[in-house]
Every structure is written in C-alpha cells, then in structure tokens.
Amino acid sequence: MHDIKLIRDNPTAFALTMSRRGPFSIDPIIDLDLKLRGFLKEQEDLKAELKRLSDEFGKCKRQQQVPPTELVENITWHKERLEIIESDSNQNPKELKKRLDAILATLPNLPAPEVPQGADEAGNVEQKRWGTPREIEGAKEHFDIGAPLGLDFESAQVVSGARFAYLRGQVARLNRAIGAFMLDTHTEKFGYQEVVPPVLVRDEALFGTAQLPKFAEDLFRTSDGRWMIPTAEVSLTNLVREQIIDAELPLRFTALTLCFRSEAGAAGRDTRGLIRQHQFDKCELVSITMPDQSEAEHERMTGAAEHILESLGLPYRRMLLCSGDMGFSARKTFDLEVWLPGQKQYREISSCSNCGDFQARRMNARFRPAGEKGTRFVHTLNGSGLAVGRTLVAILENYQNADGSVTVPEVLRPYMGGLEALTPAGKA
C-alpha cells in the first residue's frame, strides 16, 4: 500500500517510478485526492460554523431572546449542506476515501532503483551460476522417471482432476525427506524459527500480503469465506499485523506447509507433472526487519535458499528480476532457477523478495526505533526455501540413472534410513 502523502508531495517522481512496472497514469489518483481533501475541508468548516451558530442560537434562548431570522436561516442552510455532503457518495469524504484506498490497493510496489528495466522475463539479469548443468544422454523428464517409482498422476486425475498427484512409496518418502532437510537446515544453520501456521486465512491476511484484492482468481476459497493459502508467506508475515514490535529485529520464520493455487493464468502451461500443481508443499522463509537491515537480509535469505540447492548438488543460476517480471508486492526479487536435464533448461525453484514497507503499511506493522519518538513501518521479506515438489523434480531429473533408478543425494540419506537409490522394484 502506498502513502498518499508521498504521492501527493512527489507526484512526478512517483508516476515515473511506477511507470517502470507498465503503463500508468497518476491523474485519477491526484484528482480524487484533491476532491477528497476539498470536501473534507468543507465538511469540517461546515461543522465548525454550525457549532458556532448553534452556540449563538442557544445563547439567544438562554437570554430569552428571539433568534434573528438570519441566524435561523443560516443554521438551516449549513445543516442542509452538511446533509448533502454526507449523503452524496460523490461528495462524502468517507466514500471518497474508500474509493481512493481501493485504487491504491491495486497499485504494485515501486521497484528499487537497481532493478533492471524490462517488460517480462526477457529483461531479467543473470547474476551468478553454481554447478555444471548435467547433460545426460537420453535424459527423461520427471513424470516419466517417477512413474515406475510411485509418482501417480492418473489416480489423482480420477479423484481430484488435473494438476494433482499421488506420491507413493519411495517417492513419497523422498518428498518428506526433502521438506525435513529444508526445515532442519533453515532452523539449525540460519536461525529461522519453525512455525506451524494456519493454512486457512481471512480476507485481511491476504490483503496484508497483497494477494487481495487483485489476485482473487488465483486463490481457492472455502464455503465459509476463508481462503486457502497460496504460500505460507501469508500466514507467517501476518504474525506481526496490527503490532508495534518491541522484540529485537530481525524476526525470522520458516514453515513447511501445503499451498493451494488455482493457476488461473497458467492454462496450457506445464500441464504434465509436478511443476505447476493446485496443491503442493513449500518451505517458506519470512523475515521482519528494520529498514536499514532489509537489503542485507535479502542477500542472507537468498543465500539460505542457495545453500539448499548446493547441499543437494543441484546446478542453478540466480536471476535479478526486471521491473515488469517482479511480483506485485516486491521491491526487488531474486529468482533461483535449477537445471533440469530432462527439459534441458533452467526452471524457477525459488523466489526471494524484499517488499520494503509495502506489506507493512497494509498490515499496520511497526517498530519503535531506538532513540526516536514514534514508530516506523517494518520491512518484510519472503522467499521459497524451497518449493518441495520442484526440488523433487530436480532430484529425479539430475540424479536419474540408465537403469531407471534415481540416486538419493547424500544429505538426504539420513532422512531415508540410509537408502542410496530409488528403484522401480522398491516403490511399494
């Protein structure tokens, strides 16, 4: 959510920066703000004058004097004018404020100065690579590799429809091992606090992290009006909503949860396999920081996600997203893309974003700076550490063997009872 005072005081700079996201006109916002402030001032002036006139009328009554006709007419006019303002939605400051807030709620975050300009993923900038992409002769994609190992899309199609899967036997155990390894690494090595959060949330929570109102079609909603989380970012970040934080910052949270996405805008994309499911597991990272900490925390968070990939021996690259490819609430985003030999390309497996105070304003999450009066908004950050299903995909493709088995990465073997490989014969 943007500060209207900032927009009002710097309209040209705001419009120029926002236009980096795409076509943007600031005129409707400025016009509505001027209208709001004009009618708000008139309303306040009318109330003040009506109070003065009413006091004068009361004084006449107390002195047993007949109030002058002009005074009575003046009171009547002010009352009628005040009633018009408060009943007309085009003049009522409360209604105008709702309309202004509704417009502001649909505006994405402003990109940081160092974010490259671009309209889509073609404008993203590669920052680093780790590992050597594996060229495997006759490499298969994960759905073909996984089918003999317990990855079952056909049964899920019958039970739930498209974009669902059953994971059975060794594949199910490997999936569980991946999530447990991620949680253990983030809590023990990087100091995140493990959380088991709700996966059903209210409108206010999704508004706070900016999935609502703009992206309602991407979400699943229950019959009682709650929403199924698209990411644990929602539940974890809202831990600080409507709070003035007295604890030492940064706060760091991690959670392994089911996530649910309608994939409304992904028709025809990744229709086979685990890449784009309606239901999936993800290990989420969230940090709550002071403004001067957030850039360093962004690097630290991205490094935690990279550490998972490196520990698993999965080649990846880090991309700095351009202005047109960033998420709605992000100020700056790093995507990590893992190499998939079956697809012969890099695919996103983690997205780590610094949201600045954008979400904090929507949640009213603040802290008390040392030595200062008053409060300031915190900065929020979120990242995948990692998407479990996509990590499973990467392991199946990068560790596939010619005999149909899949080698288990060494760091996961303690979570697999020492099992060194998945084999078709051992799927049950």
N, C-alpha and C positions, 0 to 999 in steps of 0.2 A: 504494500500500500504506500502511496506516495504522499508526502507532506504538501498540502495545498499551499501553505505559506512559501515553501521553496519554489513551487511552480509560479506562484504569484509574483515573487520577488525576482525570479530569473526565468521568465517565460521563453526567451530566445534560446538560452543555453539548454534548458530542459527539452525543448522541442528538437533541437539539433541532436542531442544525445539520444533521445527516444527514437528519432528517425533512423538511427543505425539499426534498429530492430526491423524496420519496414516502414511503409508509408504511414505518416502520422500528421494530424492537424491538431494544434493546440487551441484553435479558436473556440470550439464548443465549450471547452473547459473554462477558458478565460471569460467568455460571455456569461456562462451560467454562474460562475463565481461572482462576477460583478453584479448580476441580477440578485443573487442571494444576499450579498452584503448590502445592496441598496434597500431591499425590502426588510432586511433585518434591522437596519438603522431606522427606517421609517416606523417599524413596529415598536422599537424601543422608544423612539421620540414620541409616538402616539401615547404609549403607556405612561411615560413621564408627564406629558402635558395633561392627560386625562386625570392623573393623580393630583396635579396642581389645581385643575379646575374643580375636581371633586372636593378638595380641601376648602377651596373658596366657597363652594356651594354649601358645605357643612357649616362653615363659619357664619354664613348668612342665616342659616336655620337656627344656629345656637343663639344668635343675636335677635332672633325673631323678626328678621327682615325678609322681604320677598326677594328671591334671587332675580337679578336682572334677566330680561328675556334673552339678551345676547349671550349671557353665561349658559343658560339652559340650552340654547341652540348650539352653542359651541360644544358642550358636553355631548349632545345628541350626535353631532357630526363626527366627533372623534370616536365615539362608540361604533357608529355605523362603518366608518372607515376601517377600524380595527377588526370588525367582524368580517368585512370583505377580504382583507388580507389573510385572515386565519381560515377562511372557508374556501378560498380560491387556490387550487393546487398550483397555479402558475404564479402565485404571489406568496403563499405561505412558506416562511423560511424553513420550517421543518421538512416540508415536502421537497423544496428545492435542495436542501442538504442531502436528503435521501437520493435524489437524482444525481447530484454531484458525486456522492460516495459510490454510487453504482457505476458511474463512468470510471472513476479512479480505480475501482476494484478490478476492472478489465484490462488495466494497463500493466504490461510486464515490467520487471525490474530494469533499471538502467544498466547497460553494460559498463564494466570497468574500462578505464582508458586504454589498458594494454590488450584488451580483447580485439582480435583482428576483425576487420570489416568483411562481411560476406553474407550472402543470401541463404545458403544452405551448406550441407556438409562438404561441398567442394571448396569452401572457404576456410575449412579447419586447417590448423597448422600442426604438423608433427613436431614434437619436441624431443623425443628420445625413443630408442628401441632397446629392448633387452632380449637376449637369446637369439638363436638362429632358427628361422622358420623351418619346420621339418618337411622335406619333400619325400613322401612315402609312395613308392611305386604301387599303383592300383589302389590308392587311398580311398576308403569308403567314408560316406557321411555317417553321422552318429546314429541315425534311425536304422540304417542297415546293420551297423556294428552291434547296436544294442538289442535288436530283435531277438537273437538267439540267447541273449544274456538276461532277459527278463524285462525289457522295455516294450510295453504293450499299449499300442495306440488303438487297436481295433476294439478291444473290450471297452475302453474308455469312450469310444465313439458311440457304442450301443447304450452305455449307461448315461453319459453326460453330453455327448455331441462333440463337435470339433474343438480343437485346441485344449484337449485334456489328455492325460496319460496315466496308465498304471505303471508303477515301478515295482518290480517283484524280485525276490531272491537277492542275488549278489548286487544287482544294480541298485536296489532299494537300500542295501547296507552301505554301498559306496556313497550314495546320496546323503545318508545320515552321517557318515564319516566326514564328508566334506564340510557339512554345516558345523559339526562339533569341532573340527580342526579350526575353522574360522573363528568361532566364538572363543576357544581357548587361546588362540594367538592374539586376538584383539584385547582380551581381558588381561592376560598374563604378560604380554610383551609391550602393549601400547597403553595399558591403563584405562581402558574403557570399562564402564560399569555395565554388567549384564542386566538386562531388563526383560521381563516377560510382559509385554503390553497388551492392551485390548486390540482386537482386530476389527471390532465394530465401533464406529465413532459417530458423533453428531455432526450436524452441519457446521457448527462453529469451529470444530477442529480442522476440517478440510478447508474452510475459509482462511483459517490462520496460516496454513502452509500453502495456500493459493491454488489448490485443486478446484475449489469452488470460488466463484460461480462459473468460470469459463469452461471447465473441463468435465462437467457433469456426465456427458455422454461416454466418457472413458471409464466410468465407475459402475459398480454394482450396488443397488440399494435394496434393503430389506423391506418387508411389508410394514414394519413399524416405523419406518423413516430413518433408520440408521444406515450408515454406509460401510461397506467392506473396504478395508484399507488397500490402496494400490501399492503402498510401500510403508514400512514401519517408520519412515521419516515423519509421517503424520502423528502417530501416537507418541513417539519419542520427543519431537520438537515441542509438542503441546504440553509436555510436562512443566514448562515454565510459563504457560499462558496466564495472563492476568496476575503476574507476580512481580514484585520488586526483589531481586535476588540478592541475598546477603552472603551467600556462600562464595568461597573463593572460585574465581573463574580461571580457566575454562572448566565447564562440566562436559563430560564425555560419556555417551551412552551407546550401547550396542544391543541388538536384538536379532534373533533368528525367528522369522515368522512366515506364515503363509501370506501371500499377497494376491490380490484379485484385480484383474484389469479386463475391461470389455474388449479392448483392442479395436474400438470403433473405427479408428482411422487407418487400420492395417489390413483392410480387405485385400486378399490376394498375395500378401507378403508372408513368407515363412509359414506356409500353411501345413507343411510337414515338420514333424519333430518337436523338440523342446525349446527352440529359440524364442517363440512367441506364444506363450500359453495364457489361458484365462486364469489359471491357478498355478502358483509357483512359490518356491522357497527363496528367501533372500536374507542375507546377513547385512543388516543396515548399521551405519555409523552416523552418529549425530553429535555435533559439538555446539556448545553455547559459550560464546566468548565476549570479551570486551572488544571494541572496535579496533584498537591497535594490535590485537592478537590475531585477528582473523586471517590475514594473509599467511602468516607463519603456520597457523593451524590448518589452513587449506593444503599446504605442502605436506604437513605431517600426516593428515588424513589420507591424502593420495598415496603417500609412501607406505602407509599401513596396508592399503589395498594392493599396492605393487608387491609388497612383501609376500602376500599370499600367493600371487602368481609365480614369483621367483622360487618360493619354497616348493611349489608343485612342479617346477621346471617347465612352465608354460611360456613360450615366447609371446611377447606383447609389445605394443607401442603406446606411448602417451600422446594424446591429441589435445591441443588447446582449441576449444570450440569457438567458432566465429559468432558474430553478433546475431546472425539470422538462424543459427542452429542450436542456440542455448535454450534450456528450459525456461518456462515463464518466470519463475521466481529467482533464477540465478543471476548473479552479478558477474561471475566468472566460473567456467566449468572446465575440468579436465576429464576427458573420456579415456579409459583404458580399453584397448582393443586386443583381443587374444587371437593368435594364429590358429586357424582351423584347416588342417591339411586336406580334409575331405572337400571343403568348399574352396580351398586354395585362395583364401583371403582372410584379412583381419576382421573380427566382428566385436562389437561393443560387449564388454562384460562388467564394466563398472563406470559409473558417472559420479564424480565428486565435485560438489558445487559450493561456492561461497555466496550466500544470499545477502550478505551485508545486514542492514536493519530492516529489509523489506518485509520479511515474515514477522519480525518482532513488532513492527507497527501494527500489523493485522491482529496479532495476539496480545498486544499491550504488555510485552515482556521487557522489563527494565532492570537496571542495576544502579547502585549508588557508587559513583566514582570517589575514590579516596581523595580527601581534601577539597571536594567540590560540593556546592549546595545543589540540592535537587537530584534528579535521576536522569539517566540516558538509556536509550534503547540498546539492547544487546545485539550482537551479530550472531546469526545462525548458519551452520554448515551441515551438509548431509552428503553421504556417499554410500555406494554399494561396496561391501567388503567381503564377499562378492555375491552376485546372483548365483545361487547354488546350482540351478538347472543348467545354466550356461557353462558353469565350471565343469559339471558332469559331461556336457557335450565336448568341451575342450579336452578333457582327460580321455574320453573314449576315442576321439579322433587322433590326438597326439601320441597316445600310448597303444594304438591298435597294432596287432601282430598278424602275420600272414595266415596263421592257423585259426584265426577267429577269436583268439583270446585278447585280453587287454591287461597290460601290466599295471599294477597298482603303484602309484607314486610312493616313494619310500616314506614320506612323512605321514601318509595315511595308513600305513600298515598296522601301527599300534591300535588304530581305531577299527581295524578289520580283523582283529585276532591273529595278526601276523600273515594274513593272506597276501600272497605276492602277485596274483593274477586272477582276473575273472575269466572263467572258461564256460563255453556253452553247456558242458556236462554238469556244471555246478550251479546252474541258475535256480533250481528249485529249492 
